């Protein structure tokens, strides 16, 4: 079994790779793993240090069709994590997001089709659904993206479905809530808040703090992806929900509690443009296939805070480079 993981040096992709190579997915026992990553600011080979030497690394861009034509053949499973993913960056520079998340996805899909890959998973986000005031999105909910990031991801999803329907490519799509866990680049909310506090800095809180997100531990997300890789149907979408829907005010309080800080360290900042108010996923479809989350938010956030406290050598250089 040969597995190609695009974006495998990023936060979520590297967790998937580490889990494959340490026996976390029995169906992939003994699999040979190739990681393809452009090593942009969020791609970091230090994320893969625990499995150094156990995988093949290819430094490259998913938009490079000649490289994909060389790398993809011979792989049985391709999991496409490669993406630009930070909403604020997409507002400041949307073209990079369209390039990677739309054109790059199409290039990966075409390379997989040409190579006859037996299974492809397109990893996406709940943000493609937009914002929901009440209830939860199912996989049948309309796509109403509201940021350049989510619009580009929606474009990639539609291409994946088109390749499944038009060409018969065995590609399934996953959509998850907000991820957290170790090795997450410190521009994202939880690692930003935690590392700022560890450096005696401030926590920046958007607007009134009432925006609600569905938090999923990266290990649960990757287990959901693997279940879809094993049992997902071509052209189908599978939501992967988290274990806690929290407002940003509630999230900040949890992090303050973990680090013994108070609200004096919270700094109110102007709200993000087009800031989605609430995300919420219904993952009954995936649960019917046997999925259950394994990490409660209480356990997950405590372990995540400890990891950042114990690994300043990993995150301090990244914050200094921003």
Protein Blocks (a to p, Z undefined) as FASTA:
>chain_A
ZZddehklbmklmmmmmmmmnopamklgoiacddddehiaklcfklmmmmgoiaccdddd
fklmklmmmmmgopabdcdfbccfbfklmmmmmmlmmmmmmmmmmmmmmmmmmnopabdc
ddddfklnopafbhcddfkbccddfbfklmmmmmmmmmmmmmmmmnopacdddddddded
ehiafkbfklmmmmmmmnopacddehjlpaccddddfklmmmmmmmmmmmpcehiacddd
dfbdcdfklmmmmmmmmnopafklpccddddehiafbdcddfklmmmnopacfbdfklmm
mmmmmmmmmmmmlmmmmmmmZZ
